[in-house]
Amino acid sequence: MSFILSCPNCGPRAVDEYAYGGEVTERARTSGDERALFHYLYFRTNTGGDQREWWFHSSGCREWFQAERNTTRNEVLQVARPGELAPSREPAGG
């Protein structure tokens, strides 16, 4: 499926210029906690709806950034450099 993703540095580009880096998740606090590290590395929520994701502009500026995307509608809600995304929107009716 193709869509337009806007790089914070380069602007809107076709999604084939990017590499998907996975969901934004909370890292394990220490490498000594094997269960937390295993969960961080291998388990994904794979939400149907709004989800924060890592993207790498592999055919452009070669920078990592984050995007919030609705995975059901495949709609990009916002993009920003790491740590700069606005707080998530409240779900409808919530």
N, C-alpha and C positions, 0 to 999 in steps of 0.2 A: 504494500500500500504506500502511496506517495503522498507527501504533504509538505508544506513549507514550514521551515523552522528558522527562527530569527536568531542569529548569533549576536551576542552583546557587542562584539567588536566589528563584525563584517556586515551585519544586517540580514535581511531575509534571503534564504537560499533553499534549494531543493534538499530534502532530507537525505538523498544519496551522498551528499558531501560530508555527512556526519557518521560517527560510530556511536552506537548506543552503549552506555556504560552501566545500565541497570538502575534499579530503584535507589533513591536516597534513603539510607538506613543508618541506624545508630551503631557506631563501631563498638566492638568489645573493648572494655576498659583496660584489660591487661591480657597479654598473650598467655599467661598462666591459667586463665579461666578457659579451658578447652571447650566446654559446652557453649559458652557465649561466643567464642571465636568460630566454632563450627556453625552455629546458627547464623552469625553475621555473613559468613562466606557462602553458605549453601541454601538458605531458606529465603524465599521471597513471598511477599504478600500477594502480588499480582492482582491488584485491586481493579475492579470494574468501576471506573469513575475517576475522580481526580487523584493524580499520583505525581509525586516529585521524582524526577529522574536525572541521571548524569548523562551528558552528551559531550562528545569530543569532536571539534571541527577539524577533521582529518584532512580535508581538501582545501582548507582555508588557512586561518591564523594558527591552527594547531593548539588551541586553548580548550580547556575543560570549562563547562558551565552547567548550570542546572536549569531545568524547565519543569513547569507544572503543566501537566497535560491530562485532559479527560480521555481515558483510554476507551471509553464506550463510543464517544463521538469522534475520537481522534482529533480533538481540538486543542491547540496549544493555548493555554491561558496566560502564561507569563514566562519570561526567561530572564536570567540574571547571572552574574558571576557568583561563584560559591559563597554562600552565607548572606547573599543580598536579596533573596526572594522575599516578597511581601508575605505576611501571614496568610495562611490558606483561607479561602472563602468558606463561610458556613454552608453546610449542605441545605438544599431547599427544604423548607418546612422545619428547620432545626434551630 
